[in-house]
Amino acid sequence: MQVDILTPESKLFSGEASSVILPGISGDFELLENHAPVIAALKKGTIVLTSKEGKKNVEIEDGFVECIQNKVSVLIGGGSVN
């Protein structure tokens, strides 16, 4: 699925991923291919992306995620990729 992680200033990540684990307000949750549509608020924590190249971690302060038809858009106030 296509994943884009955006801040107001830049694009932190754009690419394909097989799994995305996100820090939701009520706890962590995972998005996989063909996931049902979802919009959720995010809290401070780590986004874990799994792709063919391996795992990437993105530290965030807060934000929102939208998942529709295998396209995941994450909008955050700020963050860093590890």
C-alpha positions as CSV (number, residue, x, y, z in Angstrom):
1,M,0.0,0.0,0.0
2,Q,1.1,3.6,-0.6
3,V,2.1,5.5,2.5
4,D,2.8,9.2,2.8
5,I,3.9,10.9,6.0
6,L,3.7,14.7,5.8
7,T,4.5,17.7,8.0
8,P,3.5,21.3,7.1
9,E,7.1,21.8,5.9
10,S,8.1,18.5,4.2
11,K,7.4,15.0,3.2
12,L,9.1,12.6,5.7
13,F,8.3,9.4,3.9
14,S,6.6,8.4,0.6
15,G,6.6,4.8,-0.6
16,E,5.2,1.3,-0.4
17,A,4.7,-0.5,2.9
18,S,3.1,-3.8,3.8
19,S,2.3,-2.8,7.4
20,V,2.0,0.5,9.3
21,I,1.7,0.5,13.1
22,L,0.5,3.9,14.5
23,P,0.2,5.4,18.0
24,G,-3.6,6.0,18.2
25,I,-5.2,8.1,21.0
26,S,-6.7,4.9,22.4
27,G,-3.6,2.7,21.8
28,D,-1.4,1.4,19.0
29,F,-3.1,-0.1,15.9
30,E,-1.9,-1.6,12.6
31,L,-3.0,-1.0,9.0
32,L,-2.4,-3.7,6.5
33,E,-3.3,-4.0,2.8
34,N,-7.0,-3.8,2.0
35,H,-7.8,-2.3,5.4
36,A,-11.3,-0.9,5.8
37,P,-11.4,2.9,5.5
38,V,-10.4,4.7,8.6
39,I,-9.6,8.2,10.0
40,A,-8.0,8.4,13.4
41,A,-6.2,10.9,15.7
42,L,-2.6,10.1,16.7
43,K,-0.7,10.9,19.9
44,K,3.0,11.2,20.6
45,G,4.8,7.9,19.8
46,T,6.4,5.9,17.0
47,I,5.1,5.0,13.6
48,V,6.6,1.7,12.4
49,L,6.7,1.1,8.7
50,T,7.4,-2.4,7.3
51,S,8.5,-2.7,3.6
52,K,10.6,-4.8,1.4
53,E,13.6,-2.8,2.5
54,G,13.0,-3.5,6.2
55,K,11.5,-1.4,9.0
56,K,11.6,2.4,9.5
57,N,10.6,4.3,12.6
58,V,9.1,7.8,12.6
59,E,8.9,9.6,15.9
60,I,5.9,11.9,16.0
61,E,4.3,14.4,18.4
62,D,0.7,14.1,17.2
63,G,-1.4,14.0,14.0
64,F,-4.0,12.3,12.0
65,V,-4.1,9.3,9.7
66,E,-6.5,8.5,6.8
67,C,-6.6,5.1,5.1
68,I,-8.7,4.7,1.9
69,Q,-8.2,2.1,-0.8
70,N,-4.6,1.1,0.1
71,K,-3.5,4.7,0.4
72,V,-2.4,5.8,3.8
73,S,-1.9,9.5,4.5
74,V,-0.4,10.6,7.8
75,L,-0.4,14.3,8.7
76,I,1.8,15.3,11.6
77,G,2.9,18.5,13.3
78,G,6.6,17.4,13.3
79,G,8.7,14.3,13.5
80,S,11.9,12.5,12.6
81,V,12.7,9.3,10.7
82,N,15.1,6.8,12.3
